[in-house]
């Protein structure tokens, strides 16, 4: 067994020989190299490597799964036997049809061979640059530079045979500014890339600029208001609401307010959202999902009109749909679910300065408490920290004690401007978005 494909094919053949109706083997290897600093000093410099194989089998429409970190023949045989034993005591699924069959894959360039040669000491310089570039009135709580190399292979008895590999780099820092009677809220900056190009200077510049603005105190006022969301704040808000609402499983179960609304207006006409798993710069882009189905570019909302939702193979087959390549396997629960790849809000026409062109409002850089949002109803209540006040088209200073309490589906309808510069996040590519009539709650 010289290759990862050989190992997967062997596992499938063993499962079939042992009497499974269907067998799937999914191999993954992840190598992470990172340098991290805490409170102004390098605290970690290390490389970690994880490798293993997930084996799923079906007998009499009952699914069993097992995972192994050892990939010799004997260990694979034992893992297949465990998966078979699990399937034989599992409840029969009356909706089960089959694992996916053979399909064609898009080819995307998400591998940078440069990262194969990177060592922990090579990642140190950008972290030190961050620590040295941040002036004394700002305290860096955390800084990190990390690269990840991953390889995957999937084989099943229905003709799926595919392997792929990818790389990613990210640089991040979190800091607070000193005030006369304390500190500012925590400010976060990060960059994500599929290519090796360490450039911490723009992150540091943005951080210093925002903290400097925040130190000029201003006040929030309760009531409906214009709010400009940074890509990071928008990502956190969408992740726990909208991204859950476009799951095909949640729609099928009636747990999403988008159920039954296809081809109806659900957002402002300037809002377009795709789940794009094959965009080259996307951190979650891949040729296949976690059950070997090709990833794709899936339109969800086009100019405010709901066009569809995302599916894995099981729920798509059950509901008479086609998988969009959004199956995600959880190592913690051992179950497959539907998850976004890269949620991409299409950029608009406005520059950052033009997004400020309102008489009064707020620029929200980050939110806290988004995880407590209700994904079924879309209701959310979040603390804005940090946030800046906008007065007559300019940022006037930082505000504290400000909350937003509203509904994500109302927010979508009230979008009145979308920025033209997007930021890449871990599972999203988003521009800044401005919304009117958001309910602000101030101390």
C-alpha positions in Angstrom: 0.0 0.0 0.0 2.2 2.8 -1.3 -0.4 5.6 -1.7 -3.4 7.0 0.1 -5.6 5.8 -2.7 -4.2 2.2 -2.3 -5.1 2.3 1.4 -8.6 3.5 0.7 -9.1 0.9 -2.0 -7.9 -1.8 0.3 -10.4 -0.8 3.0 -13.2 -0.9 0.5 -12.2 -4.4 -0.7 -12.0 -5.7 2.9 -15.4 -4.4 3.7 -17.0 -5.9 0.6 -15.3 -9.3 1.4 -16.7 -9.1 5.0 -20.2 -8.8 3.7 -21.0 -5.0 3.7 -23.6 -3.8 1.2 -21.6 -0.6 0.7 -18.2 0.7 1.9 -16.6 4.1 1.9 -13.0 5.0 3.0 -11.9 8.5 3.5 -8.2 9.3 4.2 -6.9 12.6 5.5 -3.6 14.0 6.5 -3.0 17.4 8.0 0.3 19.0 8.8 0.3 22.3 10.7 3.3 24.5 11.4 2.7 27.5 13.7 4.5 30.2 15.6 2.5 32.0 18.3 3.2 34.9 20.7 1.3 35.8 23.9 1.7 39.1 25.8 4.7 40.3 23.7 6.8 37.1 23.7 7.0 34.0 21.4 5.3 31.2 23.3 5.0 28.4 20.7 6.9 27.2 17.7 5.9 23.7 16.5 4.8 21.4 13.8 1.9 18.9 14.3 0.8 16.1 12.1 -2.5 14.2 12.1 -3.4 11.3 9.8 -6.1 8.8 9.7 -8.9 7.0 7.9 -12.7 7.1 8.4 -14.5 4.0 7.2 -18.3 3.9 6.8 -20.2 0.8 5.9 -23.9 0.0 5.2 -25.6 -3.3 5.9 -29.3 -3.7 5.4 -29.7 0.1 5.2 -28.0 0.6 8.5 -24.9 2.8 8.7 -21.8 2.1 10.8 -18.6 4.2 11.1 -15.2 3.8 12.6 -11.9 5.7 12.5 -8.3 4.6 12.7 -5.0 6.5 13.1 -3.0 3.4 12.2 -3.0 2.6 8.5 -1.3 -0.8 8.2 -3.3 -3.7 6.8 -4.1 -5.2 10.1 -5.4 -1.9 11.6 -7.5 -1.2 8.5 -9.0 -4.7 8.8 -9.9 -4.2 12.4 -11.4 -0.8 11.7 -13.6 -2.2 8.9 -14.8 -4.9 11.4 -15.7 -2.3 14.0 -17.7 -0.3 11.4 -19.5 -3.5 10.3 -20.3 -4.3 13.9 -21.7 -0.8 14.5 -23.9 -1.1 11.4 -25.3 -4.4 12.5 -26.6 -2.9 15.8 -27.7 0.4 14.3 -31.3 1.2 13.4 -32.3 0.7 9.8 -32.8 4.0 7.9 -35.8 3.7 5.7 -34.7 6.7 3.7 -31.2 5.4 2.9 -30.5 4.8 -0.7 -26.7 4.7 -1.3 -23.3 6.4 -1.1 -22.6 8.8 -3.9 -21.6 7.4 -7.3 -18.8 8.4 -9.7 -18.8 12.1 -10.8 -16.4 14.5 -12.5 -14.5 17.1 -10.4 -13.4 20.6 -11.1 -9.7 21.3 -10.9 -8.7 24.1 -8.6 -5.2 25.4 -7.7 -5.1 25.5 -3.9 -1.6 24.0 -3.4 1.5 26.0 -2.9 4.6 23.7 -2.9 6.6 26.5 -1.2 4.9 25.6 2.0 6.3 22.1 2.0 9.7 23.5 2.9 8.6 26.0 5.6 9.9 25.3 9.1 8.8 26.8 12.4 11.8 29.2 12.5 10.7 30.5 9.0 7.4 31.7 10.4 8.9 33.6 13.3 10.0 36.8 11.5 6.4 38.0 10.7 5.3 37.5 14.3 8.4 39.4 15.6 7.6 42.1 13.0 4.1 42.5 14.5 5.4 42.7 18.0 8.0 45.3 17.1 5.7 47.4 14.9 2.9 47.9 17.4 3.6 51.0 19.6 3.6 50.9 23.4 0.1 52.3 24.0 -1.2 49.1 22.4 -0.9 45.7 24.1 -0.7 42.7 21.8 -2.4 39.8 23.6 -1.9 37.3 20.7 -0.1 37.0 17.4 0.2 34.0 15.2 1.6 32.8 11.9 0.5 29.4 10.7 0.6 27.3 7.5 -1.4 24.1 7.0 -0.9 21.3 4.4 -3.7 18.8 3.9 -4.3 15.8 1.7 -7.4 13.8 1.3 -8.6 10.7 -0.6 -12.0 9.1 -0.9 -13.0 5.7 -2.4 -16.3 3.9 -2.3 -17.8 0.8 -3.9 -20.0 3.0 -6.2 -17.2 4.4 -8.3 -15.9 7.4 -6.3 -12.1 7.5 -6.5 -10.6 10.9 -5.9 -7.6 12.5 -4.2 -6.6 16.1 -3.6 -4.3 18.4 -1.7 -4.3 22.0 -0.5 -2.4 24.6 1.5 -3.3 27.7 3.5 -1.6 30.4 5.4 -3.0 32.7 8.1 -1.6 35.6 10.2 -3.6 36.9 13.1 -3.2 39.4 15.9 -5.5 40.5 18.8 -4.7 43.6 20.8 -6.1 46.3 23.1 -5.3 50.0 23.4 -4.4 51.6 26.8 -6.9 54.3 28.0 -6.5 56.6 31.0 -8.8 54.5 33.1 -8.5 51.1 31.5 -8.2 49.6 28.0 -10.2 49.5 24.8 -12.2 46.5 23.7 -10.2 43.8 21.9 -9.3 44.5 18.3 -8.7 41.6 15.9 -7.0 41.5 12.5 -6.3 38.5 10.3 -5.4 37.4 6.8 -6.0 34.1 5.1 -4.4 32.9 1.8 -3.9 29.7 -0.2 -0.5 30.9 -1.3 2.6 31.7 0.9 2.9 35.4 1.1 3.5 36.6 4.7 2.6 40.3 4.9 1.8 41.4 8.5 2.3 45.2 7.9 -1.2 46.0 6.5 -2.8 44.2 9.5 -0.7 46.2 12.0 -1.5 49.5 10.2 -5.3 48.7 10.2 -5.1 47.8 13.9 -3.3 50.9 14.9 -5.7 53.1 12.9 -8.8 51.6 14.4 -7.5 51.7 18.0 -6.4 55.3 17.5 -9.9 56.3 16.3 -11.6 54.4 19.2 -9.6 56.3 21.8 -11.7 59.4 20.8 -14.8 58.7 22.9 -18.3 59.0 21.5 -21.7 57.7 22.6 -24.4 55.5 21.1 -28.1 56.3 21.1 -30.9 53.8 21.3 -33.3 53.4 18.4 -33.3 52.4 14.7 -30.1 53.4 13.0 -27.8 52.9 10.0 -25.1 50.2 10.8 -22.1 49.4 8.7 -20.8 45.9 9.4 -17.1 45.0 8.8 -16.6 41.7 7.0 -15.5 40.1 10.3 -18.6 41.2 12.2 -20.9 40.2 9.4 -19.3 36.8 9.2 -19.9 36.1 12.9 -23.5 37.3 12.7 -24.2 35.3 9.5 -22.5 32.2 10.7 -25.0 31.5 13.5 -28.1 32.6 11.6 -28.1 32.8 7.8 -25.6 30.1 7.2 -27.7 27.7 9.2 -30.9 28.8 7.5 -29.6 27.7 4.0 -28.9 24.2 5.1 -31.1 21.7 3.2 -31.6 19.6 6.3 -32.9 22.5 8.3 -35.2 23.5 5.4 -36.4 19.8 5.0 -37.1 19.6 8.8 -39.0 22.9 8.8 -36.4 24.6 11.0 -35.6 27.4 8.6 -37.8 30.4 7.8 -36.5 30.0 4.2 -38.5 26.8 3.7 -40.9 27.1 0.9 -39.6 30.5 -0.2 -37.6 29.6 -3.3 -38.0 32.2 -6.0 -39.3 34.8 -3.5 -37.6 38.0 -2.4 -35.8 37.4 0.9 -33.2 40.2 0.8 -32.4 43.5 -0.7 -32.0 43.5 -4.5 -28.3 44.5 -4.1 -27.6 41.3 -2.1 -26.2 38.2 -3.8 -24.9 35.2 -1.9 -23.3 32.0 -3.2 -21.8 29.0 -1.5 -18.7 28.7 -3.7 -16.5 25.6 -2.9 -14.3 26.0 -6.0 -13.2 29.7 -5.9 -9.4 29.5 -5.8 -8.9 32.0 -3.0 -11.4 30.4 -0.7 -9.9 28.8 2.4 -12.6 26.1 2.4 -12.4 25.5 -1.4 -11.8 21.8 -2.4 -12.5 19.5 -5.3 -14.7 17.3 -3.2 -16.6 17.3 0.1 -16.3 14.7 2.9 -18.2 12.0 1.0 -16.5 12.4 -2.4 -19.1 14.6 -4.1 -17.7 17.4 -6.2 -17.8 20.9 -4.6 -19.4 23.6 -6.8 -20.6 27.2 -7.0 -24.1 27.1 -5.7 -26.3 30.2 -6.1 -28.3 30.8 -2.9 -29.6 34.4 -3.2 -29.5 36.3 -6.5 -30.3 40.0 -6.3 -32.4 39.4 -3.3 -34.3 36.3 -4.7 -33.8 32.9 -2.9 -32.5 30.5 -5.5 -31.7 27.4 -3.4 -30.0 25.9 -0.4 -27.0 23.6 0.2 -27.2 19.8 0.4 -25.2 16.7 1.2 -25.9 13.5 -0.6 -28.2 11.9 2.0 -30.6 14.8 2.4 -30.5 15.7 -1.3 -31.5 12.1 -2.2 -34.1 12.0 0.5 -35.7 15.2 -0.7 -35.4 14.6 -4.5 -32.6 17.1 -4.9 -29.0 16.9 -6.0 -26.0 17.2 -3.6 -24.2 20.6 -3.8 -21.0 19.1 -2.3 -21.6 20.3 1.2 -21.1 17.2 3.3 -19.1 17.7 6.4 -17.9 14.9 8.8 -17.5 15.8 12.5 -14.7 13.9 14.2 -16.2 14.7 17.6 -19.7 13.3 16.9 -18.8 10.8 14.2 -21.7 12.1 12.0 -22.1 13.7 8.6 -23.9 17.0 8.3 -24.4 19.8 5.9 -22.0 22.7 6.2 -21.0 25.7 4.0 -17.8 25.9 2.1 -17.1 29.5 1.2 -20.1 31.8 1.7 -19.5 34.5 -0.8 -21.4 37.8 -0.8 -20.8 39.4 -4.1 -19.1 42.8 -3.8 -21.0 46.0 -4.5 -19.9 49.4 -5.9 -19.1 51.4 -2.8 -15.7 52.4 -1.5 -15.1 52.4 2.2 -15.4 56.2 2.3 -18.7 56.1 0.4 -20.1 53.6 2.9 -19.5 56.2 5.6 -21.6 58.7 3.7 -24.5 58.8 6.1 -25.5 61.5 8.6 -25.5 59.3 11.7 -24.8 55.7 12.3 -22.2 53.1 13.5 -19.4 51.1 12.1 -19.4 47.7 13.9 -16.0 46.0 13.8 -16.8 42.9 15.9 -19.7 41.4 17.8 -19.9 39.3 20.9 -22.7 36.8 21.7 -23.5 35.8 18.1 -23.4 32.1 19.1 -26.5 32.7 21.2 -28.6 33.7 18.1 -31.6 31.7 17.2 -31.0 30.0 13.9 -34.6 29.0 13.5 -36.2 32.4 13.9 -33.2 34.5 12.9 -33.4 36.6 16.0 -30.1 37.9 17.4 -28.9 40.1 20.2 -25.2 40.9 20.2 -22.8 43.3 21.9 -20.8 45.5 19.6 -17.2 45.6 20.7 -15.5 47.4 19.2 -17.7 49.9 17.3 -17.2 53.4 16.0 -19.7 56.2 15.6 -20.3 57.7 12.2 -21.2 61.4 12.0 -21.7 63.3 8.8 -19.8 60.9 6.7 -16.8 60.5 9.1 -15.7 58.2 11.9 -16.0 60.3 15.0 -14.8 58.0 17.8 -15.4 54.8 19.8 -18.6 53.8 21.5 -19.1 51.3 24.4 -22.1 49.5 25.8 -23.8 49.3 22.5 -25.9 46.3 21.5 -27.9 45.3 18.4 -31.2 43.4 18.8 -32.9 42.4 15.6 -33.7 39.7 13.1 -31.3 38.5 10.4 -34.1 38.2 7.8 -35.1 41.8 8.5 -31.5 42.8 8.2 -31.2 41.3 4.8 -34.2 43.2 3.5 -32.7 46.5 4.9 -29.3 46.3 3.2 -28.7 49.6 1.4 -25.0 49.4 0.4 -22.4 46.8 -0.2 -18.7 47.5 -0.4 -16.5 46.6 -3.3 -13.5 45.3 -1.3 -13.9 41.8 0.1 -12.0 40.0 2.8 -11.3 36.2 2.9 -12.3 34.5 6.1 -12.1 30.8 7.0 -15.5 29.8 5.5 -16.6 33.1 3.8 -15.5 35.9 1.4 -17.4 39.0 2.5 -17.3 42.8 1.8 -18.5 45.4 4.3 -22.3 45.7 4.3 -24.4 48.7 5.4 -27.9 48.2 6.8 -30.6 50.7 7.7 -33.2 50.6 10.5 -31.2 48.2 12.7 -32.3 48.4 16.4 -29.5 49.8 18.5 -29.7 49.5 22.3 -27.3 51.8 24.2 -26.5 52.1 27.9 
